[in-house]
Amino acid sequence: MPIPQRRPEPPFPVLRAGYVVDFHNRSACSQCTKDGCPSLADARETLRAWRNRKNRS
């Protein structure tokens, strides 16, 4: 019986981006304004790039 392959853990920046989005779903941070948050925008872009990678293992 073959051993199932585990997917590698995402890199730290991707994990951090997930925590940033989760935090912002619960409350605003000190950088949040009515126009948005640069931390949240960066986190969303990091997650989008990770999901759209062409060369997944």
C-alpha positions, 0 to 999 in steps of 0.5 A: 500500500503506498504511503500518502504524500503530505503537502508541504507547509505553506511558507511563513509569509503565507501563514502570516497573511492568513492570520492578518486576514483572520485578525481583520475579520474580528477587529480593526488594527491600528493602521485601518482607516475608512479607506482600507488597511495596507496590512490587509491589502498586502495579506490578501495579495500574498494569499492570492499569489499563493493560491494562483501559483502554477507550479504546485507540488 
